[in-house]
Each structure stands twice: as structure tokens, then as C-alpha cells.
């Protein structure tokens, strides 16, 4: 693990795999950190350089004063790629991480060779809904919303598992300033026109029980990109790499192998 200064933010980074392999960069969802990918990493193909980072305001990364914009978050990712001399990466983003990926591919096309959009959309929710969430957190804290958020994150089977509580603890320990800052970024973002212009290889993954980015929204976003693949994981919610990492790897690995060799 290390800290990389990117766009003036100290980003917490972890590397696994082959340091000489094709770089694959993973971006986490709202309210999680780079441990989101823990169960998936051992299932990925050999010969890849696997880099994970905590978004600003999350995990062990710096937490600048908010609100944030999607361009702030995208510039963080671009600066990280440049600072680590990664060259064009395969970018894997989940939820807000997928929005960062779309925007990065649109604005820094030289830094992305292929794109994985997991449980995300070009536009996630309405500004009014996010404003209500921000107001509720300001009034009562993130922990007061933990149960409702976990219901959207996980399918029924995993939600009943005691392990779901560990993800609730991660959510509740997210810095409030960082969580609200990222909520503001999502609220102000509609990437539809930028995403429609993308032409790079793209894989989209959804969960049948995703209450945060329903599968029809993920499918609609994939349909904006010519040639994009779309797969759904039955029974999974918003974090399928946590709930069913084997099914997630079965979808992701052929795409990684193809575009690592390209």
C-alpha cells in the first residue's frame, strides 16, 4: 500500500499482481473503499498489474472540503494514472467509480484502453433525491441511513448474512464531508452525451436486485456505447463483486484477457 499525490489529493493506493503487467485500475463506490475488491482480486487472471485506490473523501485517502464535482474526481484518477506512469489502463469502476470511468474515457481518452462499467449509469438519480440525502445526513449522520442503504446495496440472500453488517460499518465510518461531497458530484452529473460518444471496448455489469443502479439503467448506459457488452448477475445487488465474486470474475476475466493482449 502507498499514498500517491494526485491532483493535490493524497490518494491511498494498493497494488497486487504483476508489476510489469497490463495495468487495471479499480475505482470504488460511494460509501466504500478499496476493500470493495478484496474477494475479487485473487480470482483475476495472472499477469495483470492490479491497482486499487480510495476515492477522495473515502477510506484512507485525503478528504478535501466539499462539495466535489465529477471533474474533480475524474482529474484525481487521471493524475493518479500519470503519477504512477501507468499508461492507458483498463478502468473498472463501480457506481460513482463507473461514472468516473465514463468521464475519464471521454475527457482523457489516451489514458483508458478499455472500460468496465459496473452497477452504474450515465445519470444516477435526480438532483432532488440527492439533496434530500445530503440534508438527512447533515441532520442525523450517515449511520442513521445505514439500514436503508444496505437494502439497496445487497440482494436478499446477502442482506440476511451477518457479513452485510461489516459493509454497514465501512459505510458509517466514511468521512461525512467526503460522502456528501461525492453525493453532490453525482447529483450534478449527467454523462449521457459524453458517454454516447465513446467508442472504446466496454463491458457493463449489473445486478438483478440492485436498488441503487437498477439493471435497466445499467443496460441503457451500455446501449449508449457502440459494441458494449452487458451482463447481469442474478440475485446480486449493487456490489456483486462482494456478493458473488466468482460470478463477477467469470464475466470480467475474458474481457481483461482480451484487452490486456490487445
C-alpha positions in Angstrom: 0.0 0.0 0.0 1.1 3.6 -0.7 -0.1 7.1 -0.9 0.2 9.0 -4.2 -0.3 12.8 -4.5 -2.7 13.2 -7.4 -4.4 16.5 -8.2 -3.4 17.8 -4.8 -5.1 14.9 -3.0 -3.3 12.2 -1.1 -4.8 9.0 -2.6 -4.5 5.7 -0.8 -3.4 3.0 -3.3 -2.9 -0.7 -3.2 -1.1 -2.8 -5.9 -1.4 -6.5 -6.5 -0.4 -8.9 -9.3 2.4 -8.5 -11.8 4.2 -5.1 -11.6 5.1 -5.5 -15.3 1.6 -6.5 -16.4 -1.1 -4.5 -18.2 -2.5 -2.0 -15.6 -6.1 -2.4 -14.4 -7.3 0.4 -12.2 -10.3 -0.1 -9.9 -12.5 2.7 -8.5 -14.8 2.1 -5.6 -18.4 3.0 -5.0 -19.9 5.7 -2.8 -19.5 4.7 0.9 -16.9 2.0 0.3 -13.1 1.9 0.0 -10.6 -0.2 -2.0 -11.5 -3.3 0.1 -14.6 -3.5 -2.1 -12.4 -5.6 -4.5 -10.8 -7.9 -1.9 -12.7 -11.0 -2.7 -12.3 -10.5 -6.5 -8.6 -9.8 -6.8 -7.5 -13.4 -6.2 -9.8 -14.6 -8.9 -8.4 -12.4 -11.7 -6.0 -13.6 -14.4 -2.3 -13.8 -13.8 0.0 -11.3 -15.5 -2.0 -8.2 -14.7 -1.0 -5.1 -12.6 -4.0 -4.6 -10.4 -4.2 -1.1 -8.8 -6.9 0.0 -6.4 -7.4 3.4 -4.8 -9.8 5.1 -2.4 -11.7 7.9 -4.0 -11.2 11.3 -2.3 -13.2 11.6 0.9 -13.2 7.8 1.3 -11.1 5.2 3.1 -7.6 6.4 3.8 -7.4 9.0 1.0 -7.4 12.7 1.7 -10.8 14.4 2.3 -10.7 18.0 0.9 -13.6 20.3 1.7 -16.6 19.6 -0.4 -18.7 19.8 -2.4 -16.9 17.9 -5.2 -17.6 17.7 -8.9 -17.3 14.8 -11.3 -14.5 16.6 -13.0 -12.7 16.8 -9.6 -13.0 13.0 -9.2 -12.0 12.4 -12.8 -8.9 14.6 -12.6 -7.9 12.7 -9.5 -8.0 9.4 -11.5 -6.2 11.0 -14.4 -3.5 12.4 -12.2 -3.0 9.1 -10.4 -2.5 7.3 -13.8 0.1 9.9 -14.8 1.8 10.0 -11.4 2.2 6.2 -11.4 3.2 6.1 -15.1 0.5 3.5 -15.9 -0.1 4.5 -19.5 -3.5 3.5 -20.8 -5.3 1.4 -18.3 -8.3 -1.0 -18.2 -10.5 1.1 -15.9 -13.0 -0.8 -13.7 -15.4 1.4 -11.9 -18.4 0.6 -9.7 -21.3 3.1 -9.1 -19.6 6.5 -8.8 -16.5 4.7 -9.9 -18.2 3.9 -13.1 -19.3 7.5 -13.6 -15.6 8.5 -13.1 -14.7 5.9 -15.7 -17.1 7.2 -18.3 -15.9 10.8 -17.8 -12.3 9.8 -17.8 -12.7 7.9 -21.1 -14.5 10.9 -22.6 -12.0 13.6 -21.4 -8.7 11.7 -21.2 -9.1 9.0 -23.9 -5.3 8.5 -24.1 -5.4 7.1 -20.5 -8.0 4.4 -21.0 -7.7 1.4 -23.3 -10.9 -0.4 -22.2 -13.7 0.3 -19.7 -15.7 -1.7 -17.3 -18.9 -0.1 -16.0 -20.3 -1.9 -13.0 -23.6 -1.1 -11.4 -23.6 2.5 -12.7 -25.3 4.7 -15.2 -24.7 7.9 -17.2 -27.1 9.6 -14.8 -27.8 8.2 -11.3 -30.9 9.6 -9.7 -32.4 13.1 -9.6 -30.8 16.1 -8.0 -33.7 16.5 -5.6 -33.2 12.9 -4.3 -29.5 13.6 -3.6 -30.3 16.9 -2.0 -32.7 15.1 0.4 -30.0 12.5 1.2 -27.4 15.3 1.9 -29.9 17.1 4.2 -30.7 13.9 6.1 -27.0 13.1 6.6 -26.3 16.7 7.7 -29.2 16.3 10.2 -28.6 12.8 11.5 -25.3 11.4 10.2 -24.6 8.5 7.8 -25.2 5.8 10.4 -28.9 6.7 10.5 -29.2 5.8 6.9 -27.2 2.6 7.1 -30.0 0.1 7.0 -31.8 1.7 4.1 -28.6 1.9 2.1 -27.7 -1.7 2.8 -31.1 -2.7 1.5 -30.2 -1.0 -1.8 -26.7 -2.4 -1.9 -27.4 -6.1 -1.4 -29.7 -8.8 -2.7 -31.9 -10.5 -0.1 -29.7 -13.5 0.4 -26.5 -11.5 1.2 -28.5 -8.9 3.2 -29.5 -11.6 5.6 -25.9 -12.7 6.0 -24.1 -11.3 9.1 -21.3 -10.2 6.8 -23.5 -7.4 5.5 -23.0 -5.6 8.8 -19.3 -5.2 8.1 -20.2 -3.2 5.0 -22.5 -1.1 7.1 -19.7 -0.3 9.4 -17.5 0.7 6.4 -20.3 3.0 5.2 -20.9 4.6 8.5 -17.1 5.3 9.0 -16.8 7.1 5.7 -15.9 10.7 6.4 -19.2 12.7 6.2 -17.6 15.5 4.3 -16.3 13.0 1.7 -19.6 11.2 1.4 -21.6 14.4 1.0 -19.0 15.8 -1.4 -19.4 12.8 -3.7 -23.2 12.9 -3.4 -23.0 16.4 -4.7 -20.9 15.3 -7.6 -23.4 12.6 -8.6 -26.3 14.9 -8.2 -24.9 17.4 -10.7 -23.8 14.9 -13.3 -25.5 13.7 -16.5 -22.9 12.0 -18.7 -25.4 10.9 -21.4 -23.9 12.9 -24.2 -20.3 12.3 -23.3 -20.9 8.5 -22.9 -22.8 8.4 -26.2 -19.6 9.5 -28.0 -17.4 6.8 -26.5 -16.1 4.1 -28.9 -13.6 2.1 -26.7 -14.2 -1.5 -25.7 -16.7 -1.5 -22.9 -18.2 -4.1 -20.6 -21.2 -3.3 -18.4 -22.2 -5.4 -15.4 -25.4 -5.1 -13.4 -27.1 -6.9 -10.5 -30.7 -8.2 -10.7 -31.5 -6.8 -7.2 -29.6 -3.6 -7.4 -31.7 -0.9 -5.7 -29.1 1.9 -6.3 -28.5 1.5 -10.0 -31.2 -0.8 -11.3 -30.2 -3.2 -14.1 -32.4 -1.3 -16.7 -30.3 1.8 -16.1 -27.0 -0.1 -16.5 -28.3 -1.7 -19.7 -29.4 1.7 -21.0 -26.0 3.2 -20.3 -24.3 0.2 -22.1 -26.6 0.8 -25.1 -25.2 4.3 -25.5 -21.8 2.8 -26.4 -21.5 1.1 -29.7 -20.5 -2.5 -29.3 -20.6 -2.5 -25.5 -21.3 -5.9 -23.8 -23.8 -6.1 -21.0 -24.2 -8.9 -18.4 -26.4 -9.2 -15.3 -25.7 -11.2 -12.2 -28.8 -12.8 -11.0 -29.6 -12.4 -7.3 -26.9 -9.8 -6.7 -27.4 -6.2 -5.7 -25.3 -3.1 -6.1 -22.0 -4.7 -5.0 -21.9 -8.0 -6.9 -18.1 -8.3 -6.6 -18.8 -8.6 -2.8 -21.9 -10.8 -3.0 -20.8 -13.2 -5.8 -17.1 -12.6 -6.7 -16.9 -15.9 -8.7 -19.8 -14.9 -11.0 -18.3 -11.4 -11.3 -14.9 -12.8 -12.2 -16.4 -15.2 -14.8 -17.8 -12.1 -16.6 -14.8 -9.9 -16.1 -11.9 -12.2 -16.8 -12.5 -12.8 -20.5 -12.7 -9.1 -21.1 -9.5 -8.5 -19.1 -7.6 -11.2 -21.0 -8.8 -9.9 -24.4 -7.8 -6.3 -23.8 -4.7 -6.9 -21.9 -3.4 -8.7 -25.0 -4.7 -6.1 -27.4 
